[in-house]
Amino acid sequence: TADDYELYISFSNAGADKWASMTRQNKGRDIAILFQGRVIAAPRVREEIKHGKCVISGKFTESEIYKLKAALEN
């Protein structure tokens, strides 16, 4: 069964600049997070994400949130 989980993400300085630009250009839209060519999450961008820190939250199983975490770490 799915529960509410949050995954906190931090970027390097270069990654933070790219992420801020991408999120600024896509406010209100869904962005796909891909792993091995498959969409594993599609969160909606609510606002520009500055300073290289953000959160993905939603209804995930424990297994799904760990898979998402592992995919983003690689």
mmCIF file as gemmi writes it, N, C-alpha and C atoms, coordinates in Angstrom:
data_model
loop_
_atom_site.group_PDB
_atom_site.id
_atom_site.type_symbol
_atom_site.label_atom_id
_atom_site.label_alt_id
_atom_site.label_comp_id
_atom_site.label_asym_id
_atom_site.label_entity_id
_atom_site.label_seq_id
_atom_site.pdbx_PDB_ins_code
_atom_site.Cartn_x
_atom_site.Cartn_y
_atom_site.Cartn_z
_atom_site.occupancy
_atom_site.B_iso_or_equiv
_atom_site.pdbx_formal_charge
_atom_site.auth_seq_id
_atom_site.auth_asym_id
_atom_site.pdbx_PDB_model_num
ATOM 1 N N . THR Axp A 1 ? 0.841 -1.183 0 1 0 ? 1 A 1
ATOM 2 C CA . THR Axp A 1 ? 0 0 0 1 0 ? 1 A 1
ATOM 3 C C . THR Axp A 1 ? 0.886 1.247 0 1 0 ? 1 A 1
ATOM 4 N N . ALA Axp A 2 ? 0.432 2.275 -0.655 1 0 ? 2 A 1
ATOM 5 C CA . ALA Axp A 2 ? 1.202 3.516 -0.76 1 0 ? 2 A 1
ATOM 6 C C . ALA Axp A 2 ? 0.966 4.403 0.452 1 0 ? 2 A 1
ATOM 7 N N . ASP Axp A 3 ? 2.025 5.059 0.877 1 0 ? 3 A 1
ATOM 8 C CA . ASP Axp A 3 ? 1.971 6.025 1.967 1 0 ? 3 A 1
ATOM 9 C C . ASP Axp A 3 ? 2.6 7.317 1.471 1 0 ? 3 A 1
ATOM 10 N N . ASP Axp A 4 ? 2.509 8.356 2.295 1 0 ? 4 A 1
ATOM 11 C CA . ASP Axp A 4 ? 3.17 9.608 1.957 1 0 ? 4 A 1
ATOM 12 C C . ASP Axp A 4 ? 4.65 9.5 2.299 1 0 ? 4 A 1
ATOM 13 N N . TYR Axp A 5 ? 5.488 9.684 1.297 1 0 ? 5 A 1
ATOM 14 C CA . TYR Axp A 5 ? 6.937 9.69 1.474 1 0 ? 5 A 1
ATOM 15 C C . TYR Axp A 5 ? 7.488 10.97 0.869 1 0 ? 5 A 1
ATOM 16 N N . GLU Axp A 6 ? 8.614 11.405 1.384 1 0 ? 6 A 1
ATOM 17 C CA . GLU Axp A 6 ? 9.329 12.547 0.837 1 0 ? 6 A 1
ATOM 18 C C . GLU Axp A 6 ? 10.771 12.143 0.593 1 0 ? 6 A 1
ATOM 19 N N . LEU Axp A 7 ? 11.299 12.577 -0.537 1 0 ? 7 A 1
ATOM 20 C CA . LEU Axp A 7 ? 12.692 12.324 -0.886 1 0 ? 7 A 1
ATOM 21 C C . LEU Axp A 7 ? 13.371 13.674 -1.058 1 0 ? 7 A 1
ATOM 22 N N . TYR Axp A 8 ? 14.368 13.947 -0.23 1 0 ? 8 A 1
ATOM 23 C CA . TYR Axp A 8 ? 15.096 15.207 -0.27 1 0 ? 8 A 1
ATOM 24 C C . TYR Axp A 8 ? 16.29 15.072 -1.203 1 0 ? 8 A 1
ATOM 25 N N . ILE Axp A 9 ? 16.484 16.084 -2.063 1 0 ? 9 A 1
ATOM 26 C CA . ILE Axp A 9 ? 17.532 16.04 -3.072 1 0 ? 9 A 1
ATOM 27 C C . ILE Axp A 9 ? 18.388 17.293 -2.957 1 0 ? 9 A 1
ATOM 28 N N . SER Axp A 10 ? 19.715 17.12 -3.038 1 0 ? 10 A 1
ATOM 29 C CA . SER Axp A 10 ? 20.661 18.236 -3.053 1 0 ? 10 A 1
ATOM 30 C C . SER Axp A 10 ? 21.537 18.116 -4.289 1 0 ? 10 A 1
ATOM 31 N N . PHE Axp A 11 ? 21.78 19.243 -4.945 1 0 ? 11 A 1
ATOM 32 C CA . PHE Axp A 11 ? 22.594 19.291 -6.151 1 0 ? 11 A 1
ATOM 33 C C . PHE Axp A 11 ? 23.916 19.995 -5.882 1 0 ? 11 A 1
ATOM 34 N N . SER Axp A 12 ? 24.917 19.707 -6.714 1 0 ? 12 A 1
ATOM 35 C CA . SER Axp A 12 ? 26.169 20.47 -6.706 1 0 ? 12 A 1
ATOM 36 C C . SER Axp A 12 ? 25.855 21.892 -7.178 1 0 ? 12 A 1
ATOM 37 N N . ASN Axp A 13 ? 26.826 22.799 -7.085 1 0 ? 13 A 1
ATOM 38 C CA . ASN Axp A 13 ? 26.594 24.178 -7.534 1 0 ? 13 A 1
ATOM 39 C C . ASN Axp A 13 ? 26.199 24.24 -9.005 1 0 ? 13 A 1
ATOM 40 N N . ALA Axp A 14 ? 26.918 23.51 -9.853 1 0 ? 14 A 1
ATOM 41 C CA . ALA Axp A 14 ? 26.6 23.501 -11.289 1 0 ? 14 A 1
ATOM 42 C C . ALA Axp A 14 ? 25.222 22.89 -11.534 1 0 ? 14 A 1
ATOM 43 N N . GLY Axp A 15 ? 24.929 21.79 -10.839 1 0 ? 15 A 1
ATOM 44 C CA . GLY Axp A 15 ? 23.624 21.15 -10.974 1 0 ? 15 A 1
ATOM 45 C C . GLY Axp A 15 ? 22.502 22.044 -10.474 1 0 ? 15 A 1
ATOM 46 N N . ALA Axp A 16 ? 22.757 22.783 -9.396 1 0 ? 16 A 1
ATOM 47 C CA . ALA Axp A 16 ? 21.754 23.687 -8.838 1 0 ? 16 A 1
ATOM 48 C C . ALA Axp A 16 ? 21.39 24.777 -9.836 1 0 ? 16 A 1
ATOM 49 N N . ASP Axp A 17 ? 22.387 25.315 -10.541 1 0 ? 17 A 1
ATOM 50 C CA . ASP Axp A 17 ? 22.118 26.356 -11.543 1 0 ? 17 A 1
ATOM 51 C C . ASP Axp A 17 ? 21.266 25.806 -12.684 1 0 ? 17 A 1
ATOM 52 N N . LYS Axp A 18 ? 21.593 24.618 -13.156 1 0 ? 18 A 1
ATOM 53 C CA . LYS Axp A 18 ? 20.818 23.994 -14.244 1 0 ? 18 A 1
ATOM 54 C C . LYS Axp A 18 ? 19.395 23.672 -13.78 1 0 ? 18 A 1
ATOM 55 N N . TRP Axp A 19 ? 19.273 23.153 -12.558 1 0 ? 19 A 1
ATOM 56 C CA . TRP Axp A 19 ? 17.967 22.785 -12.013 1 0 ? 19 A 1
ATOM 57 C C . TRP Axp A 19 ? 17.096 24.035 -11.843 1 0 ? 19 A 1
ATOM 58 N N . ALA Axp A 20 ? 17.674 25.132 -11.366 1 0 ? 20 A 1
ATOM 59 C CA . ALA Axp A 20 ? 16.922 26.381 -11.2 1 0 ? 20 A 1
ATOM 60 C C . ALA Axp A 20 ? 16.403 26.868 -12.55 1 0 ? 20 A 1
ATOM 61 N N . SER Axp A 21 ? 17.244 26.831 -13.566 1 0 ? 21 A 1
ATOM 62 C CA . SER Axp A 21 ? 16.832 27.259 -14.9 1 0 ? 21 A 1
ATOM 63 C C . SER Axp A 21 ? 15.71 26.378 -15.446 1 0 ? 21 A 1
ATOM 64 N N . MET Axp A 22 ? 15.879 25.065 -15.325 1 0 ? 22 A 1
ATOM 65 C CA . MET Axp A 22 ? 14.868 24.137 -15.84 1 0 ? 22 A 1
ATOM 66 C C . MET Axp A 22 ? 13.538 24.303 -15.11 1 0 ? 22 A 1
ATOM 67 N N . THR Axp A 23 ? 13.582 24.437 -13.797 1 0 ? 23 A 1
ATOM 68 C CA . THR Axp A 23 ? 12.326 24.563 -13.052 1 0 ? 23 A 1
ATOM 69 C C . THR Axp A 23 ? 11.666 25.916 -13.298 1 0 ? 23 A 1
ATOM 70 N N . ARG Axp A 24 ? 12.46 26.959 -13.475 1 0 ? 24 A 1
ATOM 71 C CA . ARG Axp A 24 ? 11.915 28.294 -13.781 1 0 ? 24 A 1
ATOM 72 C C . ARG Axp A 24 ? 11.147 28.245 -15.1 1 0 ? 24 A 1
ATOM 73 N N . GLN Axp A 25 ? 11.686 27.525 -16.08 1 0 ? 25 A 1
ATOM 74 C CA . GLN Axp A 25 ? 11.072 27.44 -17.41 1 0 ? 25 A 1
ATOM 75 C C . GLN Axp A 25 ? 9.876 26.489 -17.456 1 0 ? 25 A 1
ATOM 76 N N . ASN Axp A 26 ? 9.691 25.674 -16.418 1 0 ? 26 A 1
ATOM 77 C CA . ASN Axp A 26 ? 8.64 24.642 -16.458 1 0 ? 26 A 1
ATOM 78 C C . ASN Axp A 26 ? 7.678 24.703 -15.288 1 0 ? 26 A 1
ATOM 79 N N . LYS Axp A 27 ? 7.506 25.883 -14.681 1 0 ? 27 A 1
ATOM 80 C CA . LYS Axp A 27 ? 6.553 26.013 -13.565 1 0 ? 27 A 1
ATOM 81 C C . LYS Axp A 27 ? 5.165 25.568 -14.01 1 0 ? 27 A 1
ATOM 82 N N . GLY Axp A 28 ? 4.513 24.77 -13.15 1 0 ? 28 A 1
ATOM 83 C CA . GLY Axp A 28 ? 3.166 24.289 -13.448 1 0 ? 28 A 1
ATOM 84 C C . GLY Axp A 28 ? 3.115 23.065 -14.339 1 0 ? 28 A 1
ATOM 85 N N . ARG Axp A 29 ? 4.256 22.579 -14.776 1 0 ? 29 A 1
ATOM 86 C CA . ARG Axp A 29 ? 4.298 21.412 -15.651 1 0 ? 29 A 1
ATOM 87 C C . ARG Axp A 29 ? 4.878 20.22 -14.904 1 0 ? 29 A 1
ATOM 88 N N . ASP Axp A 30 ? 4.566 19.032 -15.407 1 0 ? 30 A 1
ATOM 89 C CA . ASP Axp A 30 ? 5.154 17.812 -14.868 1 0 ? 30 A 1
ATOM 90 C C . ASP Axp A 30 ? 6.507 17.588 -15.541 1 0 ? 30 A 1
ATOM 91 N N . ILE Axp A 31 ? 7.464 17.08 -14.768 1 0 ? 31 A 1
ATOM 92 C CA . ILE Axp A 31 ? 8.757 16.712 -15.345 1 0 ? 31 A 1
ATOM 93 C C . ILE Axp A 31 ? 8.964 15.219 -15.103 1 0 ? 31 A 1
ATOM 94 N N . ALA Axp A 32 ? 9.491 14.558 -16.086 1 0 ? 32 A 1
ATOM 95 C CA . ALA Axp A 32 ? 9.712 13.117 -15.965 1 0 ? 32 A 1
ATOM 96 C C . ALA Axp A 32 ? 11.108 12.844 -15.424 1 0 ? 32 A 1
ATOM 97 N N . ILE Axp A 33 ? 11.178 11.931 -14.468 1 0 ? 33 A 1
ATOM 98 C CA . ILE Axp A 33 ? 12.457 11.428 -13.976 1 0 ? 33 A 1
ATOM 99 C C . ILE Axp A 33 ? 12.601 10.025 -14.539 1 0 ? 33 A 1
ATOM 100 N N . LEU Axp A 34 ? 13.645 9.838 -15.335 1 0 ? 34 A 1
ATOM 101 C CA . LEU Axp A 34 ? 13.843 8.572 -16.03 1 0 ? 34 A 1
ATOM 102 C C . LEU Axp A 34 ? 14.951 7.758 -15.386 1 0 ? 34 A 1
ATOM 103 N N . PHE Axp A 35 ? 14.762 6.45 -15.401 1 0 ? 35 A 1
ATOM 104 C CA . PHE Axp A 35 ? 15.795 5.516 -14.988 1 0 ? 35 A 1
ATOM 105 C C . PHE Axp A 35 ? 15.777 4.368 -15.961 1 0 ? 35 A 1
ATOM 106 N N . GLN Axp A 36 ? 16.899 4.14 -16.629 1 0 ? 36 A 1
ATOM 107 C CA . GLN Axp A 36 ? 17.016 3.095 -17.641 1 0 ? 36 A 1
ATOM 108 C C . GLN Axp A 36 ? 15.897 3.203 -18.673 1 0 ? 36 A 1
ATOM 109 N N . GLY Axp A 37 ? 15.619 4.435 -19.097 1 0 ? 37 A 1
ATOM 110 C CA . GLY Axp A 37 ? 14.631 4.68 -20.142 1 0 ? 37 A 1
ATOM 111 C C . GLY Axp A 37 ? 13.179 4.614 -19.706 1 0 ? 37 A 1
ATOM 112 N N . ARG Axp A 38 ? 12.927 4.405 -18.418 1 0 ? 38 A 1
ATOM 113 C CA . ARG Axp A 38 ? 11.548 4.321 -17.92 1 0 ? 38 A 1
ATOM 114 C C . ARG Axp A 38 ? 11.267 5.489 -16.978 1 0 ? 38 A 1
ATOM 115 N N . VAL Axp A 39 ? 10.057 6.042 -17.075 1 0 ? 39 A 1
ATOM 116 C CA . VAL Axp A 39 ? 9.642 7.105 -16.169 1 0 ? 39 A 1
ATOM 117 C C . VAL Axp A 39 ? 9.378 6.472 -14.803 1 0 ? 39 A 1
ATOM 118 N N . ILE Axp A 40 ? 10.115 6.941 -13.786 1 0 ? 40 A 1
ATOM 119 C CA . ILE Axp A 40 ? 9.908 6.383 -12.449 1 0 ? 40 A 1
ATOM 120 C C . ILE Axp A 40 ? 9.198 7.375 -11.529 1 0 ? 40 A 1
ATOM 121 N N . ALA Axp A 41 ? 9.108 8.621 -11.969 1 0 ? 41 A 1
ATOM 122 C CA . ALA Axp A 41 ? 8.347 9.633 -11.236 1 0 ? 41 A 1
ATOM 123 C C . ALA Axp A 41 ? 8.102 10.791 -12.187 1 0 ? 41 A 1
ATOM 124 N N . ALA Axp A 42 ? 7.017 11.521 -11.958 1 0 ? 42 A 1
ATOM 125 C CA . ALA Axp A 42 ? 6.698 12.68 -12.793 1 0 ? 42 A 1
ATOM 126 C C . ALA Axp A 42 ? 6.106 13.776 -11.913 1 0 ? 42 A 1
ATOM 127 N N . PRO Axp A 43 ? 6.942 14.376 -11.069 1 0 ? 43 A 1
ATOM 128 C CA . PRO Axp A 43 ? 6.431 15.413 -10.181 1 0 ? 43 A 1
ATOM 129 C C . PRO Axp A 43 ? 6.1 16.702 -10.935 1 0 ? 43 A 1
ATOM 130 N N . ARG Axp A 44 ? 5.189 17.484 -10.361 1 0 ? 44 A 1
ATOM 131 C CA . ARG Axp A 44 ? 4.817 18.779 -10.924 1 0 ? 44 A 1
ATOM 132 C C . ARG Axp A 44 ? 5.704 19.862 -10.315 1 0 ? 44 A 1
ATOM 133 N N . VAL Axp A 45 ? 6.24 20.725 -11.158 1 0 ? 45 A 1
ATOM 134 C CA . VAL Axp A 45 ? 7.063 21.836 -10.701 1 0 ? 45 A 1
ATOM 135 C C . VAL Axp A 45 ? 6.127 22.933 -10.204 1 0 ? 45 A 1
ATOM 136 N N . ARG Axp A 46 ? 6.216 23.248 -8.942 1 0 ? 46 A 1
ATOM 137 C CA . ARG Axp A 46 ? 5.353 24.274 -8.36 1 0 ? 46 A 1
ATOM 138 C C . ARG Axp A 46 ? 5.972 25.658 -8.434 1 0 ? 46 A 1
ATOM 139 N N . GLU Axp A 47 ? 7.302 25.698 -8.36 1 0 ? 47 A 1
ATOM 140 C CA . GLU Axp A 47 ? 8.009 26.975 -8.4 1 0 ? 47 A 1
ATOM 141 C C . GLU Axp A 47 ? 9.45 26.724 -8.788 1 0 ? 47 A 1
ATOM 142 N N . GLU Axp A 48 ? 10.15 27.812 -9.144 1 0 ? 48 A 1
ATOM 143 C CA . GLU Axp A 48 ? 11.577 27.687 -9.426 1 0 ? 48 A 1
ATOM 144 C C . GLU Axp A 48 ? 12.275 27.15 -8.179 1 0 ? 48 A 1
ATOM 145 N N . ILE Axp A 49 ? 13.14 26.195 -8.37 1 0 ? 49 A 1
ATOM 146 C CA . ILE Axp A 49 ? 13.843 25.593 -7.241 1 0 ? 49 A 1
ATOM 147 C C . ILE Axp A 49 ? 15.275 26.114 -7.244 1 0 ? 49 A 1
ATOM 148 N N . LYS Axp A 50 ? 15.541 27.015 -6.314 1 0 ? 50 A 1
ATOM 149 C CA . LYS Axp A 50 ? 16.855 27.642 -6.201 1 0 ? 50 A 1
ATOM 150 C C . LYS Axp A 50 ? 17.662 26.954 -5.101 1 0 ? 50 A 1
ATOM 151 N N . HIS Axp A 51 ? 18.925 27.255 -5.061 1 0 ? 51 A 1
ATOM 152 C CA . HIS Axp A 51 ? 19.839 26.83 -3.995 1 0 ? 51 A 1
ATOM 153 C C . HIS Axp A 51 ? 20.113 25.328 -3.984 1 0 ? 51 A 1
ATOM 154 N N . GLY Axp A 52 ? 19.673 24.593 -5.016 1 0 ? 52 A 1
ATOM 155 C CA . GLY Axp A 52 ? 20.063 23.206 -5.158 1 0 ? 52 A 1
ATOM 156 C C . GLY Axp A 52 ? 19.436 22.203 -4.216 1 0 ? 52 A 1
ATOM 157 N N . LYS Axp A 53 ? 18.301 22.554 -3.613 1 0 ? 53 A 1
ATOM 158 C CA . LYS Axp A 53 ? 17.624 21.609 -2.71 1 0 ? 53 A 1
ATOM 159 C C . LYS Axp A 53 ? 16.151 21.546 -3.069 1 0 ? 53 A 1
ATOM 160 N N . CYS Axp A 54 ? 15.618 20.324 -3.107 1 0 ? 54 A 1
ATOM 161 C CA . CYS Axp A 54 ? 14.196 20.164 -3.394 1 0 ? 54 A 1
ATOM 162 C C . CYS Axp A 54 ? 13.692 18.862 -2.78 1 0 ? 54 A 1
ATOM 163 N N . VAL Axp A 55 ? 12.377 18.685 -2.859 1 0 ? 55 A 1
ATOM 164 C CA . VAL Axp A 55 ? 11.722 17.524 -2.275 1 0 ? 55 A 1
ATOM 165 C C . VAL Axp A 55 ? 10.761 16.95 -3.31 1 0 ? 55 A 1
ATOM 166 N N . ILE Axp A 56 ? 10.781 15.634 -3.469 1 0 ? 56 A 1
ATOM 167 C CA . ILE Axp A 56 ? 9.758 14.929 -4.232 1 0 ? 56 A 1
ATOM 168 C C . ILE Axp A 56 ? 8.889 14.228 -3.204 1 0 ? 56 A 1
ATOM 169 N N . SER Axp A 57 ? 7.594 14.511 -3.242 1 0 ? 57 A 1
ATOM 170 C CA . SER Axp A 57 ? 6.684 13.896 -2.267 1 0 ? 57 A 1
ATOM 171 C C . SER Axp A 57 ? 5.486 13.31 -2.989 1 0 ? 57 A 1
ATOM 172 N N . GLY Axp A 58 ? 4.852 12.365 -2.333 1 0 ? 58 A 1
ATOM 173 C CA . GLY Axp A 58 ? 3.662 11.766 -2.921 1 0 ? 58 A 1
ATOM 174 C C . GLY Axp A 58 ? 3.377 10.4 -2.344 1 0 ? 58 A 1
ATOM 175 N N . LYS Axp A 59 ? 2.426 9.751 -2.939 1 0 ? 59 A 1
ATOM 176 C CA . LYS Axp A 59 ? 2.02 8.413 -2.521 1 0 ? 59 A 1
ATOM 177 C C . LYS Axp A 59 ? 2.935 7.388 -3.182 1 0 ? 59 A 1
ATOM 178 N N . PHE Axp A 60 ? 3.851 6.864 -2.406 1 0 ? 60 A 1
ATOM 179 C CA . PHE Axp A 60 ? 4.789 5.844 -2.872 1 0 ? 60 A 1
ATOM 180 C C . PHE Axp A 60 ? 4.75 4.676 -1.899 1 0 ? 60 A 1
ATOM 181 N N . THR Axp A 61 ? 5.066 3.486 -2.399 1 0 ? 61 A 1
ATOM 182 C CA . THR Axp A 61 ? 5.325 2.384 -1.486 1 0 ? 61 A 1
ATOM 183 C C . THR Axp A 61 ? 6.754 2.561 -0.986 1 0 ? 61 A 1
ATOM 184 N N . GLU Axp A 62 ? 7.103 1.876 0.078 1 0 ? 62 A 1
ATOM 185 C CA . GLU Axp A 62 ? 8.465 1.962 0.593 1 0 ? 62 A 1
ATOM 186 C C . GLU Axp A 62 ? 9.462 1.505 -0.475 1 0 ? 62 A 1
ATOM 187 N N . SER Axp A 63 ? 9.124 0.455 -1.197 1 0 ? 63 A 1
ATOM 188 C CA . SER Axp A 63 ? 9.986 -0.054 -2.251 1 0 ? 63 A 1
ATOM 189 C C . SER Axp A 63 ? 10.174 0.99 -3.355 1 0 ? 63 A 1
ATOM 190 N N . GLU Axp A 64 ? 9.1 1.654 -3.754 1 0 ? 64 A 1
ATOM 191 C CA . GLU Axp A 64 ? 9.19 2.668 -4.81 1 0 ? 64 A 1
ATOM 192 C C . GLU Axp A 64 ? 10.092 3.828 -4.402 1 0 ? 64 A 1
ATOM 193 N N . ILE Axp A 65 ? 9.967 4.282 -3.164 1 0 ? 65 A 1
ATOM 194 C CA . ILE Axp A 65 ? 10.773 5.43 -2.738 1 0 ? 65 A 1
ATOM 195 C C . ILE Axp A 65 ? 12.251 5.045 -2.678 1 0 ? 65 A 1
ATOM 196 N N . TYR Axp A 66 ? 12.566 3.821 -2.275 1 0 ? 66 A 1
ATOM 197 C CA . TYR Axp A 66 ? 13.965 3.388 -2.27 1 0 ? 66 A 1
ATOM 198 C C . TYR Axp A 66 ? 14.506 3.226 -3.691 1 0 ? 66 A 1
ATOM 199 N N . LYS Axp A 67 ? 13.676 2.758 -4.622 1 0 ? 67 A 1
ATOM 200 C CA . LYS Axp A 67 ? 14.101 2.657 -6.025 1 0 ? 67 A 1
ATOM 201 C C . LYS Axp A 67 ? 14.349 4.035 -6.618 1 0 ? 67 A 1
ATOM 202 N N . LEU Axp A 68 ? 13.48 4.986 -6.299 1 0 ? 68 A 1
ATOM 203 C CA . LEU Axp A 68 ? 13.644 6.354 -6.77 1 0 ? 68 A 1
ATOM 204 C C . LEU Axp A 68 ? 14.946 6.955 -6.22 1 0 ? 68 A 1
ATOM 205 N N . LYS Axp A 69 ? 15.174 6.752 -4.947 1 0 ? 69 A 1
ATOM 206 C CA . LYS Axp A 69 ? 16.406 7.24 -4.303 1 0 ? 69 A 1
ATOM 207 C C . LYS Axp A 69 ? 17.635 6.629 -4.979 1 0 ? 69 A 1
ATOM 208 N N . ALA Axp A 70 ? 17.618 5.334 -5.196 1 0 ? 70 A 1
ATOM 209 C CA . ALA Axp A 70 ? 18.759 4.661 -5.821 1 0 ? 70 A 1
ATOM 210 C C . ALA Axp A 70 ? 18.97 5.176 -7.256 1 0 ? 70 A 1
ATOM 211 N N . ALA Axp A 71 ? 17.898 5.4 -7.985 1 0 ? 71 A 1
ATOM 212 C CA . ALA Axp A 71 ? 18.021 5.88 -9.352 1 0 ? 71 A 1
ATOM 213 C C . ALA Axp A 71 ? 18.635 7.27 -9.399 1 0 ? 71 A 1
ATOM 214 N N . LEU Axp A 72 ? 18.254 8.124 -8.475 1 0 ? 72 A 1
ATOM 215 C CA . LEU Axp A 72 ? 18.765 9.493 -8.461 1 0 ? 72 A 1
ATOM 216 C C . LEU Axp A 72 ? 20.203 9.565 -7.963 1 0 ? 72 A 1
ATOM 217 N N . GLU Axp A 73 ? 20.636 8.603 -7.19 1 0 ? 73 A 1
ATOM 218 C CA . GLU Axp A 73 ? 22.018 8.584 -6.708 1 0 ? 73 A 1
ATOM 219 C C . GLU Axp A 73 ? 23.007 8.119 -7.768 1 0 ? 73 A 1
ATOM 220 N N . ASN Axp A 74 ? 22.521 7.464 -8.801 1 0 ? 74 A 1
ATOM 221 C CA . ASN Axp A 74 ? 23.394 6.948 -9.865 1 0 ? 74 A 1
ATOM 222 C C . ASN Axp A 74 ? 23.549 7.914 -11.008 1 0 ? 74 A 1
